[in-house]
Amino acid sequence: MPASKTCLIVDDSELIREIAERIILDLGLDAEGAADAAAAIEICREKKPAAVFLDWDLPSMGALDFLREAASLEGERPAIILCATENDHQQFTLAKAAGAAHHILKPFDKGAVAAKLAEIGIIDPLAQAANS
């Protein structure tokens, strides 16, 4: 995992980005938002986030395009968590093959985000349990 404890939220919905950023900040991490995949790739190059919460349905440059670009990032790559509104096995399989090793369903809450970040190793599950 990169040294940064920043999570990037890539979603075209400003509301979803705001909610996710608040949750991540509440978990003691830094949060950054991007409305599209092209901006997210630039943030990944500059800030090297520990994790990226990636919306499946993005305008213009889609999630798979982002994943292709992210595969070419130099150095350690962030953990990529696909965020989807449907439990679509084919979608998750496609995303996993392209580099999104994790997924989470929307709408998500603090518990779901904390559990996923603990599973990946970005936050300490024991410390998180004490803060919940």
Residue frames as qw, qx, qy, qz and C-alpha x, y, z in Angstrom:
[[0.000, 0.889, 0.458, 0.000, 0.00, 0.00, 0.00],
 [0.329, 0.627, -0.067, 0.703, 1.24, 3.53, -0.70],
 [0.337, -0.104, -0.546, 0.760, 2.38, 5.53, 2.35],
 [0.249, -0.197, -0.061, -0.946, -0.39, 8.08, 1.83],
 [0.080, 0.341, 0.875, -0.333, -3.51, 7.61, 3.86],
 [0.344, 0.317, -0.065, -0.881, -5.64, 9.41, 1.30],
 [0.425, 0.348, 0.834, 0.051, -8.71, 7.89, -0.31],
 [0.131, 0.176, -0.374, -0.901, -9.92, 9.16, -3.65],
 [0.455, 0.448, 0.702, -0.315, -13.63, 9.07, -4.42],
 [0.023, 0.135, -0.581, -0.802, -14.42, 9.04, -8.13],
 [0.187, 0.548, 0.809, -0.101, -18.10, 9.66, -8.75],
 [0.100, 0.372, 0.367, 0.847, -20.00, 12.04, -11.00],
 [0.408, -0.756, -0.454, -0.238, -22.50, 12.67, -8.18],
 [0.093, 0.587, -0.369, 0.715, -21.38, 15.53, -5.97],
 [0.701, -0.493, 0.130, -0.500, -23.63, 14.22, -3.17],
 [0.982, -0.068, -0.148, 0.096, -22.03, 10.75, -3.23],
 [0.577, 0.423, -0.337, 0.612, -18.56, 12.32, -3.18],
 [0.229, -0.616, 0.274, -0.702, -19.51, 14.53, -0.22],
 [0.868, -0.383, 0.051, -0.313, -20.96, 11.63, 1.78],
 [0.937, 0.090, -0.193, 0.279, -17.98, 9.37, 1.06],
 [0.357, 0.555, -0.331, 0.675, -15.51, 12.15, 1.88],
 [0.474, -0.606, 0.239, -0.592, -17.22, 12.75, 5.25],
 [0.970, -0.223, -0.026, -0.089, -17.12, 9.04, 6.06],
 [0.811, 0.283, -0.235, 0.456, -13.43, 8.76, 5.15],
 [0.076, 0.628, -0.316, 0.707, -12.50, 11.88, 7.10],
 [0.705, -0.515, 0.146, -0.466, -14.44, 10.49, 10.08],
 [0.988, -0.063, -0.085, 0.117, -12.31, 7.33, 9.80],
 [0.517, -0.735, 0.246, 0.364, -9.19, 9.46, 10.27],
 [0.637, 0.116, 0.485, 0.588, -8.02, 9.42, 6.66],
 [0.075, 0.451, -0.179, -0.871, -7.63, 12.19, 4.11],
 [0.539, 0.513, 0.668, -0.013, -10.21, 12.35, 1.33],
 [0.017, 0.365, -0.398, -0.841, -10.11, 13.72, -2.18],
 [0.605, 0.491, 0.569, -0.263, -12.88, 13.75, -4.76],
 [0.051, -0.245, 0.599, 0.760, -12.98, 13.63, -8.55],
 [0.617, 0.387, 0.250, -0.638, -16.04, 14.00, -10.77],
 [0.836, 0.485, -0.145, -0.213, -14.59, 12.00, -13.65],
 [0.954, -0.104, 0.122, 0.253, -11.99, 9.37, -14.41],
 [0.580, 0.606, -0.080, 0.539, -9.60, 11.68, -16.27],
 [0.197, -0.803, 0.264, -0.497, -9.30, 13.96, -13.22],
 [0.868, -0.448, 0.183, -0.112, -8.94, 10.90, -10.99],
 [0.895, 0.221, -0.032, 0.386, -5.97, 9.60, -12.99],
 [0.278, 0.710, -0.213, 0.611, -4.21, 12.95, -12.58],
 [0.540, -0.692, 0.254, -0.405, -4.86, 12.90, -8.81],
 [0.977, -0.172, 0.087, 0.087, -3.50, 9.34, -8.65],
 [0.714, 0.453, -0.126, 0.518, -0.32, 10.45, -10.43],
 [0.056, 0.712, -0.235, 0.659, 0.16, 13.47, -8.16],
 [0.485, -0.563, 0.353, -0.568, -1.04, 12.31, -4.74],
 [0.427, 0.186, -0.884, 0.041, -0.72, 8.53, -4.90],
 [0.646, -0.366, 0.186, -0.643, -3.80, 7.70, -2.79],
 [0.273, -0.236, 0.912, -0.196, -3.92, 4.51, -0.75],
 [0.324, 0.361, 0.874, -0.028, -7.38, 3.64, -2.13],
 [0.224, 0.068, -0.341, -0.910, -9.74, 4.70, -4.88],
 [0.417, 0.403, 0.731, -0.359, -13.51, 4.30, -4.57],
 [0.022, 0.172, -0.591, -0.788, -14.46, 4.08, -8.25],
 [0.619, 0.371, 0.347, -0.600, -18.03, 4.49, -9.50],
 [0.552, 0.146, 0.763, 0.303, -18.86, 2.02, -12.26],
 [0.346, 0.745, 0.522, 0.230, -21.09, 4.43, -14.20],
 [0.271, -0.594, 0.056, 0.756, -18.94, 7.41, -15.13],
 [0.523, 0.813, 0.139, -0.215, -19.49, 9.83, -18.02],
 [0.426, 0.801, -0.410, -0.096, -17.08, 9.89, -21.00],
 [0.357, 0.432, -0.808, 0.183, -14.06, 7.97, -19.66],
 [0.823, -0.370, -0.223, -0.369, -15.63, 4.99, -17.87],
 [0.705, -0.594, 0.373, -0.107, -14.47, 2.81, -15.00],
 [0.931, 0.089, 0.245, 0.258, -12.74, 0.29, -17.29],
 [0.483, 0.752, -0.079, 0.441, -10.86, 3.13, -19.01],
 [0.325, -0.834, 0.330, -0.301, -9.77, 4.38, -15.60],
 [0.880, -0.333, 0.338, 0.028, -8.61, 0.89, -14.64],
 [0.826, 0.419, 0.087, 0.367, -6.53, 0.60, -17.84],
 [0.200, 0.830, -0.203, 0.479, -4.89, 3.95, -17.12],
 [0.585, -0.707, 0.313, -0.244, -4.36, 3.09, -13.45],
 [0.972, -0.045, 0.148, 0.177, -2.52, -0.08, -14.48],
 [0.661, 0.523, -0.057, 0.535, 0.14, 2.11, -16.07],
 [0.295, -0.923, 0.118, -0.215, 0.74, 4.23, -12.95],
 [0.522, 0.455, -0.591, 0.413, 4.32, 4.22, -11.75],
 [0.086, -0.335, 0.679, -0.648, 5.19, 2.97, -8.28],
 [0.088, 0.226, 0.919, -0.310, 2.70, 1.41, -5.93],
 [0.258, -0.340, -0.534, -0.730, -0.84, 1.45, -7.21],
 [0.422, -0.195, 0.412, -0.784, -3.81, 2.27, -5.00],
 [0.193, 0.240, 0.943, -0.123, -6.27, -0.36, -3.91],
 [0.298, -0.033, -0.351, -0.887, -9.23, 0.11, -6.22],
 [0.226, 0.293, 0.836, -0.405, -12.72, -0.45, -4.86],
 [0.117, -0.265, -0.629, -0.722, -15.46, -0.58, -7.45],
 [0.253, 0.258, 0.546, -0.755, -18.67, 1.10, -6.26],
 [0.182, -0.160, -0.755, -0.609, -21.81, -0.19, -7.92],
 [0.512, -0.092, 0.214, -0.827, -25.54, 0.13, -7.41],
 [0.913, 0.053, -0.136, -0.380, -26.29, -3.44, -8.50],
 [0.602, -0.426, 0.675, 0.017, -24.86, -6.73, -7.34],
 [0.782, 0.566, -0.135, -0.224, -23.78, -7.69, -10.87],
 [0.825, -0.324, 0.395, 0.242, -21.33, -10.62, -10.82],
 [0.723, 0.479, 0.259, 0.425, -20.32, -10.07, -14.45],
 [0.085, 0.942, -0.064, 0.318, -19.54, -6.40, -13.75],
 [0.567, -0.743, 0.355, -0.013, -17.41, -7.33, -10.72],
 [0.875, -0.012, 0.376, 0.306, -15.58, -10.03, -12.68],
 [0.539, 0.715, 0.142, 0.423, -14.80, -7.59, -15.49],
 [0.137, -0.936, 0.183, -0.268, -13.61, -4.94, -13.05],
 [0.758, -0.535, 0.360, 0.099, -11.50, -7.43, -11.10],
 [0.833, 0.245, 0.295, 0.398, -9.80, -8.61, -14.30],
 [0.360, 0.790, 0.060, 0.493, -9.03, -4.96, -15.09],
 [0.402, 0.310, -0.451, 0.734, -7.54, -4.23, -11.65],
 [0.447, -0.476, 0.176, -0.737, -10.34, -3.47, -9.19],
 [0.346, 0.088, -0.915, 0.190, -9.71, -6.21, -6.65],
 [0.002, -0.302, -0.745, 0.595, -12.51, -5.04, -4.34],
 [0.175, -0.433, -0.485, -0.739, -16.09, -3.86, -4.58],
 [0.039, 0.280, 0.640, -0.714, -18.73, -2.27, -2.42],
 [0.043, 0.593, 0.719, 0.361, -22.43, -1.68, -3.07],
 [0.073, -0.090, 0.114, -0.987, -24.08, 1.74, -2.99],
 [0.109, -0.868, 0.200, -0.442, -25.55, 3.15, -0.96],
 [0.692, 0.011, -0.572, 0.441, -22.76, 2.50, 1.51],
 [0.450, -0.868, -0.064, -0.201, -22.40, 3.64, 5.09],
 [0.106, -0.802, 0.550, -0.206, -19.51, 4.20, 7.49],
 [0.766, -0.291, 0.560, -0.122, -19.57, 0.57, 8.64],
 [0.881, 0.407, 0.228, 0.084, -19.30, -0.79, 5.11],
 [0.409, 0.838, -0.273, 0.237, -16.50, 1.62, 4.15],
 [0.352, -0.705, 0.574, -0.222, -14.60, 0.92, 7.38],
 [0.879, -0.083, 0.466, -0.054, -14.95, -2.83, 6.92],
 [0.798, 0.576, 0.056, 0.169, -13.64, -2.64, 3.34],
 [0.196, 0.853, -0.390, 0.288, -10.70, -0.40, 4.30],
 [0.579, -0.543, 0.577, -0.192, -9.85, -2.71, 7.22],
 [0.934, 0.176, 0.311, 0.007, -10.06, -5.76, 4.91],
 [0.644, 0.710, -0.109, 0.264, -7.58, -4.10, 2.55],
 [0.747, -0.233, -0.214, 0.585, -5.29, -3.08, 5.41],
 [0.206, 0.605, 0.052, 0.767, -5.62, 0.69, 5.11],
 [0.398, -0.613, 0.246, -0.636, -7.12, 1.11, 8.57],
 [0.099, 0.183, -0.913, 0.350, -6.61, -0.96, 11.70],
 [0.515, -0.393, -0.633, -0.424, -9.74, -3.03, 12.33],
 [0.513, -0.408, -0.626, 0.422, -9.14, -3.08, 16.11],
 [0.140, -0.188, -0.163, 0.958, -8.74, 0.68, 16.35],
 [0.291, -0.182, -0.442, -0.829, -11.80, 1.13, 14.17],
 [0.509, -0.436, -0.737, -0.092, -13.92, -1.12, 16.36],
 [0.368, -0.388, -0.483, 0.693, -13.02, 1.06, 19.35],
 [0.010, 0.149, -0.066, -0.987, -14.10, 4.22, 17.48],
 [0.275, -0.289, -0.693, -0.600, -17.46, 2.87, 16.31]]
